[in-house]
Amino acid sequence: MRAGKWIWLGVLSVLVLVVSACAAPEIDVTDLALDLETQEVALPAGTLRAEAVPDAFVAAVDADLYIAIIPREADDGDGVQEVAAYLCDGLEVVAWLTGQVSDGQGTLTAGDIQVEIESLADEVRGTVTVAGGAPEAFTAVEVEGDAGFYQADAEVDGTRHLGRWIVLEDGSQRGAIVFYHEDDEQQDITYLFRR
């Protein structure tokens, strides 16, 4: 078990309490996987449509944790490139990291999660460290077919929803949808899911 999993479980317990307190929609998280034919997810309040993010690289870090690497702009000749990474295991871990790589190498950090990029070219090689655990190596490849990184950011029935999905070549998915509240007294709610 990765170090810090009990911390994430505690966070999820808090989220469950928030769901009850804020009368969030009752959702079966198994229904939040992306329909790859329509690129849509049916929510109680309406339909959320996602788009494939171009030029993404995806990989399984281990049996649970998936990663997507998204170059956000091309190297303009100085060797520096803006990059984002999305990590999700569909159970406890979800993180969005941004930063720069120089000559294909760099470190992205968000909280206690770190992505070390060792090579960024036709594939992305690096390591992921979660909550002080041991680094886990990954090799992410450019997407083909339905595989890829998908994102949706839209209002559904007046509420902003941000959904992100990592889809591997075998069709398996990891992702999360955030329900944002405009009322500052209510906390945003995150649903994690996997298929």
C-alpha positions in Angstrom: 0.0 0.0 0.0 1.4 3.4 -0.9 2.4 5.7 1.9 -0.3 8.2 2.6 -3.2 6.1 1.5 -4.9 6.5 4.9 -4.6 10.3 4.5 -6.5 10.0 1.2 -9.1 7.7 2.7 -9.6 10.4 5.4 -10.1 13.0 2.7 -12.6 10.7 0.9 -14.5 10.3 4.2 -14.8 14.0 4.5 -16.1 14.2 0.9 -18.8 11.7 1.8 -19.9 13.9 4.7 -19.9 17.0 2.5 -22.0 15.1 -0.1 -24.6 14.5 2.6 -24.5 18.0 4.1 -24.8 19.7 0.7 -27.5 17.5 -0.7 -25.3 16.7 -3.7 -26.8 14.6 -6.5 -26.9 10.9 -5.8 -24.5 9.4 -8.4 -23.3 5.9 -9.0 -19.6 6.6 -9.8 -19.5 3.5 -12.1 -21.7 5.6 -14.4 -19.1 8.4 -14.7 -16.9 6.5 -17.1 -16.7 8.2 -20.5 -18.8 6.8 -23.4 -16.1 6.7 -26.0 -18.5 6.7 -28.9 -20.3 9.9 -27.9 -17.6 11.3 -25.5 -20.4 12.0 -23.1 -21.4 11.2 -19.5 -25.0 11.3 -18.4 -25.4 13.1 -15.1 -28.6 13.5 -13.0 -28.8 17.2 -14.1 -27.9 16.7 -17.7 -25.2 15.6 -20.1 -21.5 16.5 -19.8 -19.6 16.3 -23.1 -15.8 15.9 -23.2 -13.2 16.6 -25.8 -10.0 14.7 -26.5 -6.9 16.8 -25.6 -4.5 16.7 -28.6 -0.8 15.6 -28.3 -1.3 13.7 -25.0 0.7 10.8 -23.7 -0.9 8.2 -21.4 0.4 5.3 -19.3 -0.4 3.0 -16.4 2.1 3.7 -13.6 0.9 0.6 -11.8 -2.3 -1.5 -11.7 -4.3 1.4 -10.2 -2.6 4.7 -11.0 -2.8 6.2 -14.5 -0.9 9.2 -15.8 -1.4 11.6 -18.7 1.3 14.0 -19.9 0.1 17.0 -21.9 2.6 19.4 -23.5 0.9 22.7 -23.3 3.1 24.6 -25.8 5.8 23.7 -28.3 9.4 24.2 -27.6 10.1 27.5 -29.2 13.8 26.8 -29.7 15.2 27.6 -26.2 14.6 24.0 -24.9 11.9 25.1 -22.4 8.4 23.7 -22.7 5.2 24.1 -20.6 3.8 20.7 -19.5 0.8 19.5 -17.5 0.3 16.1 -15.9 -2.9 14.4 -14.7 -2.8 11.5 -12.2 -5.7 9.4 -11.1 -6.3 6.0 -9.7 -10.1 6.3 -9.6 -10.1 5.5 -5.9 -8.1 8.0 -3.8 -5.5 9.9 -5.8 -6.3 12.7 -8.2 -3.9 15.5 -9.1 -3.3 18.1 -11.8 0.3 19.3 -12.0 1.9 22.0 -14.2 5.4 23.2 -14.8 8.2 23.5 -17.2 10.7 21.0 -18.7 14.0 22.0 -20.1 15.5 19.9 -22.9 12.9 17.3 -22.1 13.6 17.1 -18.4 11.9 18.6 -15.4 9.9 18.2 -12.2 6.2 18.9 -11.6 4.9 19.1 -8.1 1.4 19.5 -6.5 1.2 19.0 -2.7 2.8 15.6 -1.8 2.8 14.3 -5.4 5.8 14.7 -7.7 6.3 13.8 -11.4 9.9 13.6 -12.5 10.1 13.8 -16.3 13.4 12.3 -17.6 12.7 12.4 -21.3 10.0 14.1 -23.5 10.1 13.2 -27.2 8.2 10.4 -29.1 7.4 9.0 -25.6 7.6 10.4 -22.1 9.7 8.5 -19.5 9.8 9.4 -15.8 8.8 8.6 -12.3 5.9 9.4 -10.0 6.1 9.8 -6.3 3.0 9.9 -4.2 3.0 11.0 -0.5 6.6 10.3 0.1 6.4 6.7 -1.2 9.0 5.1 -3.5 9.3 6.6 -7.0 7.4 4.5 -9.6 8.6 4.5 -13.2 6.4 5.0 -16.2 6.7 5.3 -20.0 3.8 7.2 -21.6 3.1 6.8 -25.3 1.3 9.0 -27.8 -2.3 8.2 -28.0 -4.0 6.2 -30.8 -7.6 5.4 -31.4 -9.9 6.0 -28.4 -6.9 6.1 -26.0 -6.1 9.5 -24.7 -6.8 12.3 -22.2 -10.3 13.8 -22.2 -11.5 16.9 -20.5 -14.9 18.6 -20.0 -15.4 22.0 -18.3 -19.0 23.2 -18.6 -22.1 24.2 -16.8 -24.8 21.6 -16.3 -28.0 22.9 -14.8 -26.2 26.0 -13.6 -23.4 24.2 -11.9 -19.8 24.1 -13.2 -18.5 20.6 -13.8 -14.9 19.8 -14.5 -14.3 16.2 -15.7 -11.0 14.5 -16.7 -10.5 11.0 -18.0 -7.4 9.0 -18.8 -8.2 6.2 -21.3 -5.7 3.5 -22.2 -5.5 1.4 -25.4 -7.4 -1.4 -23.7 -10.3 0.9 -23.0 -9.7 1.1 -19.2 -10.3 4.5 -17.6 -9.4 6.5 -14.5 -10.8 9.9 -13.8 -12.7 12.4 -11.7 -15.5 14.9 -12.0 -15.6 18.0 -9.7 -18.9 19.7 -8.9 -18.2 23.4 -8.1 -20.4 25.4 -5.8 -20.7 29.2 -6.3 -21.7 29.5 -2.6 -18.5 29.9 -0.6 -20.1 28.2 2.3 -20.4 24.9 0.4 -17.4 22.9 -0.5 -16.7 21.6 -4.0 -17.4 17.9 -4.4 -15.1 15.4 -6.3 -16.2 12.0 -7.5 -13.5 9.6 -8.5 -14.2 6.7 -10.8 -12.6 3.9 -12.8 -13.5 1.3 -15.4 
